[in-house]
């Protein structure tokens, strides 16, 4: 794992001098109502609306995105998923708090936010607050293959949610790409990461469907291990982890991109003479 103090040039490749982070998994320590599947990649709240706090199994590396996709929603509750980081070791907790907000945050060294698009931004120094909260959207959101967050460059491909294949999936996919659906909609992908600064602190960023929401918190202790926190709260019922490729894209990913650009609609992939595994990868991932 890369240390928090490593200096990384903007757009620097992941490689021998900067190893790719290990795949993300959910920690064995979690809220009383959470069930994690044997692979450690799916977390479901099985009852009530609370006791849904989960952590990453390992501390995050600088620039590593802990990315979750909302798989199931549950009607009848008010509120949605919460996301953030903590310097508390989950194994050291005498008990997992019922709520991330305010219970876990009140223990200190924890930064968690309810997911919305704009109010989590910290205004940049010397910039008007309104400009920080409502920046103009760049057309590069749809065109740029990489998302640049401070000194890190992250492939955008898997950051954006995708609908399940169907008659109108191509239209729904455009809504995810434009990031105009509610951020807690089913299939939305939400991520958290931290970016170290020269003074030994770090900024926490939240990413919604491939769009950086800007720093949500500053002054995090970059020299300490930082774990991801996700609270499967209220109307959010089930999440799955999405793994990212930080270095050169795999051959499988490159094939998927070529195939997706060559068909009008994802349903057309079924008619191609390709292995089923590759077709499923093109349609669902």
Buried (B, 14 or more C-beta within 10 A) or exposed (E): BBEBEBEBEEEBEBEEEBEBBEEBBBBEBBBBBBEBEEEBBBBBBEEEBBBBBBBBBBBBBBBBBBBBBBBBBEEEBEBBBBBBBBBBBBEEBEEBBBBBBEBBBEEEEBBBBBBBBEEBBBBBEEEEEEEBBEEEEEEEBBEEEBBBBBBBBBBBBBBBBBBEBEEEBBEBBEBBBBBEBEBBBBBBBBBBBBBBBEEEBBBBBBBBBBBBBBBBBBBBBBBBBBBBBBBBBBBBBBBBBBBBBBEEBEEEBEBBEEBBEEBEBBBEBEEEEBEEEBBEBBBEE
